[in-house]
Amino acid sequence: MNLNNILSIVQVVLAALLVASILLQARGTGLGSSFGGEGNVYRTKRGVEKRLFQATIVLAILFFGVSLANALV
């Protein structure tokens, strides 16, 4: 296998993990307050929710880096 195939496989795996981490995050945190949801303006993330948020950021950065490397190779 050459480098292009390896980067493509890593990119697909990272994309699947990124989609899963986004879908696992709490629902109703965006525009929910404008449509009758909770009125909290600021809420701190704790525990698993904070780790999932950090993992999503890391996965997004890794996905961007692998995609850029795949485009340049």
Gaussian input, Z-matrix of N, CA and C with variables (Angstrom, degrees):
# hf/3-21g

backbone

0 1
 N
 C     1     B1
 C     2     B2     1     A1
 N     3     B3     2     A2     1     D1
 C     4     B4     3     A3     2     D2
 C     5     B5     4     A4     3     D3
 N     6     B6     5     A5     4     D4
 C     7     B7     6     A6     5     D5
 C     8     B8     7     A7     6     D6
 N     9     B9     8     A8     7     D7
 C    10    B10     9     A9     8     D8
 C    11    B11    10    A10     9     D9
 N    12    B12    11    A11    10    D10
 C    13    B13    12    A12    11    D11
 C    14    B14    13    A13    12    D12
 N    15    B15    14    A14    13    D13
 C    16    B16    15    A15    14    D14
 C    17    B17    16    A16    15    D15
 N    18    B18    17    A17    16    D16
 C    19    B19    18    A18    17    D17
 C    20    B20    19    A19    18    D18
 N    21    B21    20    A20    19    D19
 C    22    B22    21    A21    20    D20
 C    23    B23    22    A22    21    D21
 N    24    B24    23    A23    22    D22
 C    25    B25    24    A24    23    D23
 C    26    B26    25    A25    24    D24
 N    27    B27    26    A26    25    D25
 C    28    B28    27    A27    26    D26
 C    29    B29    28    A28    27    D27
 N    30    B30    29    A29    28    D28
 C    31    B31    30    A30    29    D29
 C    32    B32    31    A31    30    D30
 N    33    B33    32    A32    31    D31
 C    34    B34    33    A33    32    D32
 C    35    B35    34    A34    33    D33
 N    36    B36    35    A35    34    D34
 C    37    B37    36    A36    35    D35
 C    38    B38    37    A37    36    D36
 N    39    B39    38    A38    37    D37
 C    40    B40    39    A39    38    D38
 C    41    B41    40    A40    39    D39
 N    42    B42    41    A41    40    D40
 C    43    B43    42    A42    41    D41
 C    44    B44    43    A43    42    D42
 N    45    B45    44    A44    43    D43
 C    46    B46    45    A45    44    D44
 C    47    B47    46    A46    45    D45
 N    48    B48    47    A47    46    D46
 C    49    B49    48    A48    47    D47
 C    50    B50    49    A49    48    D48
 N    51    B51    50    A50    49    D49
 C    52    B52    51    A51    50    D50
 C    53    B53    52    A52    51    D51
 N    54    B54    53    A53    52    D52
 C    55    B55    54    A54    53    D53
 C    56    B56    55    A55    54    D54
 N    57    B57    56    A56    55    D55
 C    58    B58    57    A57    56    D56
 C    59    B59    58    A58    57    D57
 N    60    B60    59    A59    58    D58
 C    61    B61    60    A60    59    D59
 C    62    B62    61    A61    60    D60
 N    63    B63    62    A62    61    D61
 C    64    B64    63    A63    62    D62
 C    65    B65    64    A64    63    D63
 N    66    B66    65    A65    64    D64
 C    67    B67    66    A66    65    D65
 C    68    B68    67    A67    66    D66
 N    69    B69    68    A68    67    D67
 C    70    B70    69    A69    68    D68
 C    71    B71    70    A70    69    D69
 N    72    B72    71    A71    70    D70
 C    73    B73    72    A72    71    D71
 C    74    B74    73    A73    72    D72
 N    75    B75    74    A74    73    D73
 C    76    B76    75    A75    74    D74
 C    77    B77    76    A76    75    D75
 N    78    B78    77    A77    76    D76
 C    79    B79    78    A78    77    D77
 C    80    B80    79    A79    78    D78
 N    81    B81    80    A80    79    D79
 C    82    B82    81    A81    80    D80
 C    83    B83    82    A82    81    D81
 N    84    B84    83    A83    82    D82
 C    85    B85    84    A84    83    D83
 C    86    B86    85    A85    84    D84
 N    87    B87    86    A86    85    D85
 C    88    B88    87    A87    86    D86
 C    89    B89    88    A88    87    D87
 N    90    B90    89    A89    88    D88
 C    91    B91    90    A90    89    D89
 C    92    B92    91    A91    90    D90
 N    93    B93    92    A92    91    D91
 C    94    B94    93    A93    92    D92
 C    95    B95    94    A94    93    D93
 N    96    B96    95    A95    94    D94
 C    97    B97    96    A96    95    D95
 C    98    B98    97    A97    96    D96
 N    99    B99    98    A98    97    D97
 C   100   B100    99    A99    98    D98
 C   101   B101   100   A100    99    D99
 N   102   B102   101   A101   100   D100
 C   103   B103   102   A102   101   D101
 C   104   B104   103   A103   102   D102
 N   105   B105   104   A104   103   D103
 C   106   B106   105   A105   104   D104
 C   107   B107   106   A106   105   D105
 N   108   B108   107   A107   106   D106
 C   109   B109   108   A108   107   D107
 C   110   B110   109   A109   108   D108
 N   111   B111   110   A110   109   D109
 C   112   B112   111   A111   110   D110
 C   113   B113   112   A112   111   D111
 N   114   B114   113   A113   112   D112
 C   115   B115   114   A114   113   D113
 C   116   B116   115   A115   114   D114
 N   117   B117   116   A116   115   D115
 C   118   B118   117   A117   116   D116
 C   119   B119   118   A118   117   D117
 N   120   B120   119   A119   118   D118
 C   121   B121   120   A120   119   D119
 C   122   B122   121   A121   120   D120
 N   123   B123   122   A122   121   D121
 C   124   B124   123   A123   122   D122
 C   125   B125   124   A124   123   D123
 N   126   B126   125   A125   124   D124
 C   127   B127   126   A126   125   D125
 C   128   B128   127   A127   126   D126
 N   129   B129   128   A128   127   D127
 C   130   B130   129   A129   128   D128
 C   131   B131   130   A130   129   D129
 N   132   B132   131   A131   130   D130
 C   133   B133   132   A132   131   D131
 C   134   B134   133   A133   132   D132
 N   135   B135   134   A134   133   D133
 C   136   B136   135   A135   134   D134
 C   137   B137   136   A136   135   D135
 N   138   B138   137   A137   136   D136
 C   139   B139   138   A138   137   D137
 C   140   B140   139   A139   138   D138
 N   141   B141   140   A140   139   D139
 C   142   B142   141   A141   140   D140
 C   143   B143   142   A142   141   D141
 N   144   B144   143   A143   142   D142
 C   145   B145   144   A144   143   D143
 C   146   B146   145   A145   144   D144
 N   147   B147   146   A146   145   D145
 C   148   B148   147   A147   146   D146
 C   149   B149   148   A148   147   D147
 N   150   B150   149   A149   148   D148
 C   151   B151   150   A150   149   D149
 C   152   B152   151   A151   150   D150
 N   153   B153   152   A152   151   D151
 C   154   B154   153   A153   152   D152
 C   155   B155   154   A154   153   D153
 N   156   B156   155   A155   154   D154
 C   157   B157   156   A156   155   D155
 C   158   B158   157   A157   156   D156
 N   159   B159   158   A158   157   D157
 C   160   B160   159   A159   158   D158
 C   161   B161   160   A160   159   D159
 N   162   B162   161   A161   160   D160
 C   163   B163   162   A162   161   D161
 C   164   B164   163   A163   162   D162
 N   165   B165   164   A164   163   D163
 C   166   B166   165   A165   164   D164
 C   167   B167   166   A166   165   D165
 N   168   B168   167   A167   166   D166
 C   169   B169   168   A168   167   D167
 C   170   B170   169   A169   168   D168
 N   171   B171   170   A170   169   D169
 C   172   B172   171   A171   170   D170
 C   173   B173   172   A172   171   D171
 N   174   B174   173   A173   172   D172
 C   175   B175   174   A174   173   D173
 C   176   B176   175   A175   174   D174
 N   177   B177   176   A176   175   D175
 C   178   B178   177   A177   176   D176
 C   179   B179   178   A178   177   D177
 N   180   B180   179   A179   178   D178
 C   181   B181   180   A180   179   D179
 C   182   B182   181   A181   180   D180
 N   183   B183   182   A182   181   D181
 C   184   B184   183   A183   182   D182
 C   185   B185   184   A184   183   D183
 N   186   B186   185   A185   184   D184
 C   187   B187   186   A186   185   D185
 C   188   B188   187   A187   186   D186
 N   189   B189   188   A188   187   D187
 C   190   B190   189   A189   188   D188
 C   191   B191   190   A190   189   D189
 N   192   B192   191   A191   190   D190
 C   193   B193   192   A192   191   D191
 C   194   B194   193   A193   192   D192
 N   195   B195   194   A194   193   D193
 C   196   B196   195   A195   194   D194
 C   197   B197   196   A196   195   D195
 N   198   B198   197   A197   196   D196
 C   199   B199   198   A198   197   D197
 C   200   B200   199   A199   198   D198
 N   201   B201   200   A200   199   D199
 C   202   B202   201   A201   200   D200
 C   203   B203   202   A202   201   D201
 N   204   B204   203   A203   202   D202
 C   205   B205   204   A204   203   D203
 C   206   B206   205   A205   204   D204
 N   207   B207   206   A206   205   D205
 C   208   B208   207   A207   206   D206
 C   209   B209   208   A208   207   D207
 N   210   B210   209   A209   208   D208
 C   211   B211   210   A210   209   D209
 C   212   B212   211   A211   210   D210
 N   213   B213   212   A212   211   D211
 C   214   B214   213   A213   212   D212
 C   215   B215   214   A214   213   D213
 N   216   B216   215   A215   214   D214
 C   217   B217   216   A216   215   D215
 C   218   B218   217   A217   216   D216

   B1=1.4516
   B2=1.5227
   B3=1.3052
   B4=1.4495
   B5=1.5274
   B6=1.3160
   B7=1.4657
   B8=1.5172
   B9=1.3166
   B10=1.4626
   B11=1.5276
   B12=1.3307
   B13=1.4656
   B14=1.5266
   B15=1.3245
   B16=1.4635
   B17=1.5207
   B18=1.3337
   B19=1.4608
   B20=1.5276
   B21=1.3161
   B22=1.4698
   B23=1.5183
   B24=1.3354
   B25=1.4582
   B26=1.5262
   B27=1.3260
   B28=1.4607
   B29=1.5261
   B30=1.3236
   B31=1.4620
   B32=1.5330
   B33=1.3151
   B34=1.4630
   B35=1.5272
   B36=1.3314
   B37=1.4687
   B38=1.5188
   B39=1.3408
   B40=1.4614
   B41=1.5243
   B42=1.3224
   B43=1.4700
   B44=1.5217
   B45=1.3245
   B46=1.4659
   B47=1.5279
   B48=1.3269
   B49=1.4585
   B50=1.5230
   B51=1.3273
   B52=1.4654
   B53=1.5227
   B54=1.3127
   B55=1.4654
   B56=1.5261
   B57=1.3316
   B58=1.4687
   B59=1.5256
   B60=1.3377
   B61=1.4616
   B62=1.5230
   B63=1.3295
   B64=1.4647
   B65=1.5225
   B66=1.3263
   B67=1.4578
   B68=1.5291
   B69=1.3217
   B70=1.4580
   B71=1.5252
   B72=1.3227
   B73=1.4571
   B74=1.5190
   B75=1.3220
   B76=1.4676
   B77=1.5201
   B78=1.3217
   B79=1.4535
   B80=1.5230
   B81=1.3375
   B82=1.4484
   B83=1.5131
   B84=1.3293
   B85=1.4531
   B86=1.5191
   B87=1.3114
   B88=1.4499
   B89=1.5141
   B90=1.3097
   B91=1.4540
   B92=1.5222
   B93=1.3090
   B94=1.4573
   B95=1.5137
   B96=1.3288
   B97=1.4586
   B98=1.5185
   B99=1.3166
   B100=1.4630
   B101=1.5296
   B102=1.3293
   B103=1.4585
   B104=1.5233
   B105=1.3260
   B106=1.4519
   B107=1.5110
   B108=1.3098
   B109=1.4575
   B110=1.5145
   B111=1.3046
   B112=1.4558
   B113=1.5198
   B114=1.3068
   B115=1.4552
   B116=1.5081
   B117=1.3126
   B118=1.4561
   B119=1.5179
   B120=1.3264
   B121=1.4587
   B122=1.5181
   B123=1.3210
   B124=1.4650
   B125=1.5214
   B126=1.3029
   B127=1.4578
   B128=1.5136
   B129=1.3210
   B130=1.4572
   B131=1.5233
   B132=1.3141
   B133=1.4558
   B134=1.5276
   B135=1.3296
   B136=1.4588
   B137=1.5130
   B138=1.3112
   B139=1.4577
   B140=1.5134
   B141=1.3224
   B142=1.4590
   B143=1.5311
   B144=1.3224
   B145=1.4632
   B146=1.5258
   B147=1.3309
   B148=1.4661
   B149=1.5261
   B150=1.3216
   B151=1.4744
   B152=1.5334
   B153=1.3278
   B154=1.4574
   B155=1.5239
   B156=1.3286
   B157=1.4558
   B158=1.5256
   B159=1.3323
   B160=1.4658
   B161=1.5268
   B162=1.3285
   B163=1.4654
   B164=1.5271
   B165=1.3244
   B166=1.4610
   B167=1.5186
   B168=1.3247
   B169=1.4685
   B170=1.5249
   B171=1.3217
   B172=1.4721
   B173=1.5271
   B174=1.3227
   B175=1.4598
   B176=1.5288
   B177=1.3190
   B178=1.4660
   B179=1.5237
   B180=1.3309
   B181=1.4677
   B182=1.5245
   B183=1.3347
   B184=1.4690
   B185=1.5207
   B186=1.3340
   B187=1.4599
   B188=1.5249
   B189=1.3252
   B190=1.4695
   B191=1.5249
   B192=1.3338
   B193=1.4657
   B194=1.5171
   B195=1.3297
   B196=1.4700
   B197=1.5290
   B198=1.3217
   B199=1.4591
   B200=1.5191
   B201=1.3242
   B202=1.4655
   B203=1.5235
   B204=1.3261
   B205=1.4670
   B206=1.5217
   B207=1.3257
   B208=1.4648
   B209=1.5203
   B210=1.3142
   B211=1.4603
   B212=1.5292
   B213=1.3170
   B214=1.4614
   B215=1.5185
   B216=1.3267
   B217=1.4781
   B218=1.5003
   A1=109.35
   A2=114.30
   A3=117.77
   A4=110.15
   A5=115.58
   A6=121.93
   A7=112.03
   A8=117.66
   A9=121.45
   A10=111.05
   A11=117.16
   A12=120.81
   A13=111.66
   A14=116.43
   A15=120.64
   A16=110.65
   A17=117.20
   A18=120.71
   A19=111.73
   A20=116.71
   A21=119.69
   A22=111.73
   A23=117.05
   A24=120.87
   A25=110.41
   A26=117.23
   A27=121.08
   A28=110.39
   A29=117.03
   A30=121.26
   A31=111.20
   A32=117.74
   A33=121.23
   A34=110.57
   A35=117.06
   A36=120.56
   A37=110.23
   A38=117.30
   A39=120.20
   A40=111.68
   A41=117.22
   A42=120.24
   A43=110.48
   A44=117.29
   A45=120.57
   A46=111.11
   A47=117.16
   A48=120.77
   A49=111.53
   A50=116.84
   A51=121.03
   A52=111.04
   A53=117.63
   A54=121.42
   A55=110.15
   A56=116.92
   A57=120.64
   A58=111.24
   A59=117.23
   A60=119.13
   A61=111.86
   A62=117.80
   A63=120.34
   A64=110.23
   A65=117.12
   A66=120.13
   A67=113.08
   A68=117.87
   A69=121.14
   A70=113.20
   A71=117.06
   A72=119.42
   A73=110.56
   A74=115.49
   A75=121.85
   A76=110.95
   A77=114.81
   A78=120.46
   A79=109.34
   A80=115.85
   A81=120.51
   A82=114.27
   A83=118.28
   A84=119.36
   A85=112.33
   A86=118.10
   A87=120.50
   A88=113.13
   A89=116.87
   A90=122.28
   A91=112.33
   A92=116.98
   A93=120.35
   A94=113.92
   A95=116.81
   A96=118.68
   A97=112.05
   A98=117.70
   A99=119.39
   A100=111.85
   A101=117.58
   A102=121.13
   A103=112.25
   A104=116.86
   A105=120.27
   A106=115.11
   A107=117.52
   A108=119.87
   A109=110.59
   A110=116.70
   A111=120.35
   A112=109.40
   A113=116.14
   A114=121.01
   A115=114.36
   A116=118.43
   A117=120.61
   A118=110.01
   A119=115.45
   A120=119.58
   A121=109.82
   A122=116.91
   A123=120.81
   A124=108.68
   A125=115.36
   A126=120.93
   A127=107.50
   A128=117.40
   A129=120.10
   A130=110.17
   A131=114.48
   A132=120.32
   A133=107.62
   A134=115.96
   A135=120.20
   A136=110.09
   A137=115.34
   A138=121.88
   A139=114.15
   A140=114.56
   A141=121.54
   A142=110.70
   A143=116.35
   A144=119.81
   A145=110.93
   A146=116.95
   A147=120.87
   A148=110.82
   A149=117.25
   A150=121.37
   A151=110.73
   A152=116.79
   A153=120.47
   A154=110.68
   A155=117.15
   A156=122.04
   A157=110.47
   A158=116.76
   A159=121.01
   A160=111.15
   A161=116.89
   A162=120.89
   A163=110.70
   A164=117.33
   A165=120.91
   A166=110.76
   A167=116.63
   A168=120.26
   A169=110.54
   A170=116.86
   A171=120.77
   A172=110.30
   A173=117.13
   A174=120.66
   A175=111.72
   A176=117.06
   A177=120.41
   A178=111.21
   A179=117.18
   A180=121.02
   A181=110.21
   A182=116.85
   A183=120.23
   A184=111.69
   A185=116.51
   A186=120.59
   A187=110.51
   A188=117.06
   A189=120.59
   A190=110.64
   A191=116.83
   A192=120.47
   A193=112.47
   A194=117.28
   A195=120.98
   A196=110.03
   A197=117.53
   A198=120.27
   A199=111.32
   A200=116.06
   A201=120.24
   A202=111.00
   A203=116.64
   A204=120.49
   A205=110.44
   A206=117.23
   A207=121.15
   A208=110.88
   A209=117.58
   A210=120.91
   A211=111.72
   A212=116.50
   A213=120.36
   A214=113.04
   A215=117.46
   A216=120.66
   A217=110.60
   D1=139.02
   D2=178.44
   D3=-94.45
   D4=176.29
   D5=-175.14
   D6=-64.19
   D7=-34.12
   D8=-178.77
   D9=-64.86
   D10=-40.92
   D11=178.07
   D12=-66.57
   D13=-41.63
   D14=179.54
   D15=-63.45
   D16=-44.20
   D17=178.83
   D18=-64.57
   D19=-36.14
   D20=178.04
   D21=-66.35
   D22=-41.43
   D23=178.42
   D24=-65.51
   D25=-44.01
   D26=178.44
   D27=-62.50
   D28=-38.50
   D29=179.67
   D30=-64.57
   D31=-41.10
   D32=179.02
   D33=-66.51
   D34=-42.38
   D35=179.21
   D36=-64.15
   D37=-44.70
   D38=178.47
   D39=-63.83
   D40=-36.62
   D41=178.39
   D42=-64.01
   D43=-42.56
   D44=179.22
   D45=-65.26
   D46=-42.06
   D47=178.45
   D48=-66.27
   D49=-37.81
   D50=179.01
   D51=-66.15
   D52=-43.23
   D53=177.80
   D54=-62.93
   D55=-43.15
   D56=179.93
   D57=-64.08
   D58=-41.54
   D59=-179.12
   D60=-69.09
   D61=-32.42
   D62=176.88
   D63=-70.20
   D64=-41.78
   D65=-178.72
   D66=-70.97
   D67=-24.45
   D68=179.59
   D69=-78.65
   D70=-15.30
   D71=-178.59
   D72=-69.92
   D73=160.05
   D74=-174.72
   D75=-61.80
   D76=138.83
   D77=178.67
   D78=-89.76
   D79=156.63
   D80=176.29
   D81=80.06
   D82=18.00
   D83=-179.70
   D84=-95.17
   D85=-10.27
   D86=-177.30
   D87=-87.41
   D88=-99.10
   D89=-177.33
   D90=-91.00
   D91=15.32
   D92=-176.94
   D93=-61.77
   D94=-32.38
   D95=-178.11
   D96=-69.51
   D97=-27.96
   D98=179.84
   D99=-77.12
   D100=-16.27
   D101=179.72
   D102=-111.46
   D103=26.53
   D104=174.91
   D105=95.87
   D106=11.09
   D107=177.77
   D108=-80.74
   D109=-157.89
   D110=179.73
   D111=-66.67
   D112=146.46
   D113=-177.82
   D114=-93.42
   D115=8.87
   D116=-179.71
   D117=-67.70
   D118=126.57
   D119=179.08
   D120=-82.69
   D121=-41.07
   D122=-177.48
   D123=-129.14
   D124=131.36
   D125=179.00
   D126=-139.62
   D127=130.48
   D128=-179.33
   D129=-81.45
   D130=146.14
   D131=177.09
   D132=-88.78
   D133=138.77
   D134=-178.88
   D135=-135.74
   D136=150.56
   D137=172.33
   D138=63.29
   D139=-127.82
   D140=-175.21
   D141=-65.49
   D142=-35.57
   D143=-179.74
   D144=-62.52
   D145=-38.99
   D146=178.81
   D147=-68.36
   D148=-42.75
   D149=179.33
   D150=-64.90
   D151=-39.34
   D152=178.60
   D153=-65.75
   D154=-38.97
   D155=177.50
   D156=-63.65
   D157=-44.40
   D158=178.65
   D159=-66.18
   D160=-39.08
   D161=178.30
   D162=-64.77
   D163=-36.16
   D164=177.92
   D165=-64.30
   D166=-41.17
   D167=178.32
   D168=-64.69
   D169=-44.14
   D170=-179.97
   D171=-63.85
   D172=-43.84
   D173=179.13
   D174=-63.13
   D175=-38.28
   D176=178.62
   D177=-65.56
   D178=-40.91
   D179=178.58
   D180=-66.66
   D181=-43.65
   D182=177.64
   D183=-62.75
   D184=-42.23
   D185=179.04
   D186=-61.68
   D187=-43.87
   D188=178.51
   D189=-61.88
   D190=-43.87
   D191=-179.32
   D192=-64.46
   D193=-43.61
   D194=179.27
   D195=-67.35
   D196=-39.25
   D197=178.57
   D198=-63.68
   D199=-41.61
   D200=177.69
   D201=-64.88
   D202=-43.13
   D203=178.80
   D204=-64.78
   D205=-38.23
   D206=179.29
   D207=-66.63
   D208=-35.09
   D209=179.49
   D210=-72.08
   D211=-31.18
   D212=-177.41
   D213=-84.55
   D214=-18.78
   D215=-177.71
   D216=-88.05

